[in-house]
Structures are given as C-alpha cells and as structure tokens.
Amino acid sequence: MGNYAYICFYEKGLYVFDVSNPASPQEIASLILSGGFEAMQVYVSGDYAYVTDDANKFHVIDVSNPSSPVETGDLQMTSPSGAITFGNNIYVKGNYAYVTIPTPSTGLVIVNISNPESPEITGIYESASRFMEVSIAGQYAYVVDESNGLQVIDVSDPANPVQVGYYFDVSGYAESVFVDENYCYLDFVISFHQRYFPVIYFTGYHEAKKPMSSTVKKTSTKSMPRKITG
C-alpha cells in the first residue's frame, strides 16, 4: 500500500518493505504472529493488515507505523468439522473481512473487523468443495470454487450469505478471481502446462434480488501455454 509492500514469510511472519524506490526495496520491519504459526495470506486496508496463518487463525495487525507493526487482535476460525486448516484468501470491504477456507463444509467466513482488538465471525457460507479466492463488488461476493467454477454470493446480510448465481466451466480448475465494473476475470488451470482466462460479463448485479443465473455469461477466453524449463 502506497510506498510499502507487505509479504507473508511463513514461519517468519509478516515482513514490511519500503518500495518507494522500486529498484532498491528495503526491509524495514517484521512481525512473528501470535502463536508462532506460519503467515499465509495478507490484505492491507487503511491502518491495518489482516493475516491468516496455517492453523486457521485470523490476525489483525496495526501498520499505521509501517516500521513498527503491532498485532492488536486475533480470531480462531474453526471449521464446522473441527478441521485445522488455513485461510486461503482475504478480501476486506468496510467493516468486514471475507476469508476463503479450502476445507469442505466451510467455504467463506465473514469476519466483523469493526473492533481491531476483537474480530468476530458474523457468518459462514458452507461449501462442499474448496473455495480458493474471493472478490467483492456491491453486495456480492464472487468466489472461485476449485471444482465448481464461480459462485456469486449475496452478502448484503453478512450473517446470512446466500448463493444467487454461478458460472461453471468443465475445462479446468478455478484458481483466481477479480471483479471490476461489470466484468469478472477468472483464472482456470487446464493442466500443469496450460491455463486460460475467461472473462464474464454481467448486468444488474448491484440490484438487490437480481437473479444472477440469468445474467452471467462468458464473453471471451484466452489460452496461455506455459513454458516449463529447468
């Protein structure tokens, strides 16, 4: 964010780099997470960095002074099955953090972060498969489900997230998602050597109760072979 980059270094925790000079980034701080678990994913919003670890824990870190990060609170996100896992991806909007959990029966966890010292789980959208990444636009969460493509979830009531649409493609496994305006950009893995990027166009998604399944369609794809060397 700005002149700083925040990177998870597993058991070494969160590192902060000054990137004001892109040709010569400088490490200025690091922080080991409470419990000593491995830092997996980070999302920075305002004065806080939100980090997940490999024990399914969610950490809130004050980075208002990037050279001296301080952990202010944490939350254990135990799945309904009781399995220990990790947050796969984080997206923050307003007072909520949306965390994908790659454990069947968990899916998407919505965390209230209005109190940095005491984050709380507000709602859970359960999935039978693995949720990989999430992007938020309007009142909807766009989540890629590894084996079931794109799921569109209405999160206008964070305590009761509801699926309202989906896009399924049998060509590969969904890994990444990014939403901008009326377009959704996806990343599908076809094989170890190849992946492709469908672009989804949708209309009316900002309108509450709009049936998504009738308005989502693929507009284009780009196949990109990957050269493997070494």
Residue, then its C-alpha position, 0 to 999 in steps of 0.5 A: m500500500g502506497n510506498y510499502a509492500y507487505i509479504c507473508f514469510y511463513e514461519k517468519g511472519l509478516y515482513v514490511f518493505d519500503v518500495s518507494n524506490p522500486a529498484s532498491p526495496q528495503e526491509i524495514a520491519s517484521l512481525i512473528l504472529s501470535g502463536g508462532f504459526e506460519a503467515m499465509q495470506v495478507y490484505v492491507s486496508g487503511d491502518y491495518a493488515y489482516v493475516t491468516d496463518d496455517a492453523n486457521k487463525f485470523h490476525v489483525i495487525d496495526v501498520s499505521n507505523p509501517s516500521s513498527p507493526v503491532e498485532t492488536g487482535d486475533l480470531q480462531m476460525t474453526s471449521p464446522s468439522g473441527a478441521i485445522t486448516f488455513g485461510n486461503n484468501i482475504y478480501v476486506k470491504g468496510n467493516y468486514a473481512y471475507v476469508t476463503i477456507p479450502t476445507p469442505s463444509t466451510g467455504l467463506v467466513i465473514v469476519n466483523i473487523s469493526n473492533p481491531e482488538s476483537p474480530e468476530i465471525t458474523g457468518i459462514y457460507e458452507s461449501a462442499s468443495r474448496f473455495m480458493e479466492v474471493s472478490i467483492a463488488g456491491q453486495y456480492a461476493y464472487v468466489v472461485d470454487e476449485s471444482n465448481g467454477l464461480q459462485v456469486i454470493d449475496v452478502s448484503d446480510p453478512a450473517n446470512p450469505v446466500q448463493v444467487g448465481y454461478y458460472f461453471d466451466v468443465s475445462g479446468y480448475a478455478e484458481s483466481v478471481f477479480v471483479d471490476e465494473n461489470y466484468c469478472y476475470l477468472d483464472f482456470v488451470i487446464s493442466f500443469h502446462q496450460r491455463y486460460f482466462p475467461v472473462i464474464y460479463f454481467t448486468g444488474y448485479h448491484e440490484a438487490k434480488k437480481p437473479m444472477s443465473s440469468t445474467v452471467k455469461k462468458t464473453s471471451t477466453k484466452s489460452m496461455p501455454r506455459k513454458i516449463t524449463g529447468 
